[in-house]
Amino acid sequence: MVRFLLGVLGVLAISLPASAGVKPYPASFQVKELQTDGATLHVRVGGKGPAVVLLHGFGDTGDMWEPLAEVLARHHTVVVPDLRGMGLSSHPEEGYDKRTQAADIRSVLTQLHIDHAVVVGHDIGTMVAYAYAARYPDKTDKLVVMDAPVPGIPPWDQIVRLPALWHFDFGGPDMERLVAGRERIYLDRFWNEFAGDPSKMDEASRQHYAELYARPGAMHSAFAQFRSIRKDAEDNKLAMATKLPMPVLAIGGEKSFGANEAAVMRNAATNVTELVVPNAGHWLMEEATGPTITAISAFIDGPKTHP
């Protein structure tokens, strides 16, 4: 599987270049506002077939997944929520721990009459995706995690001390006052410092997401996503006592989390495929659109290898 994915990456890096700007979802996708326990999630649903859920992270919204969703929808039912407190979803005061957000996703799928699915996550979405797979292993066919640590999973204690991750503990009323009206400046820090090539996060995309994060309550909720990480770590230390049984694809950008993604997941799962995307930083869907789509698609449509 690893050699196959690496071979595909080499081809697609040439044949599917990244496109500029944030594309709207195809007209075939429906938009639903679904009530969960304490939140209303903005959800895009399209396609037909075995289900795939795509979970975004900080600095973007479910809009980031459009190129992948469009491809997967040819053979899959694709579900793309904005996480609670992000994008066009509601901004509750509580529930930003990833175990609660996993329950949000379970509620969404239940309301859509979907019993089980492949779950794909990037950044904070990776943390929610792991929490979902740990909480609902019998409902998770496969798991894809992309370029982010998972709180509490070794070598978490070393990772969390990295100076670049100071934002994990950034938040509170005074920090919100500092960022208010300057959301674009704050977001540029992530798009620039975590990218392999900052130009791949183009100006149109930056403006699009900055406008969403400038909406009332958006940064308050975004800070809450990070400030819940200490609780997430405690939850995950308990969860990892039972390793995930489903196949896991752990993707890291060569210029970002790299092989560490797989190193983390091998401490939490029994069947992990490692993939490092050459020349890419953290923003894999923007920096390496074609290779990322192809690797995820190949993994999703490959054979199941767990009971």
Buried (B, 14 or more C-beta within 10 A) or exposed (E): BEEEBBEBBEEBBEEBEBEEEBEEBEEEBEEBEBEBEBBBBBBBBBBEEBBBBBBBBBBBBBBBBBBBBBBBBEBBBBBBBBBBBBBBBBBBEEBBBBBBBBBBBBBBBEBBEBEBBBBBBBBBBBBBBBBBBBBBBEBBBBBBBBBBBBBBBBEBEEBBEEEEBEBBBBBEEEBEEBBEEEBBEBBBEBBEEBBBBBEBBBEEBBEBBBEBBBEEEBBBBBBBBBBBBBBBBEBBBEBBEEBBBBBBBBBBBBBBBBEBBBBBBBBBBEBBBBBBBBEBBBBBBBBBBBBBBBBBBBBBEBEEEBE
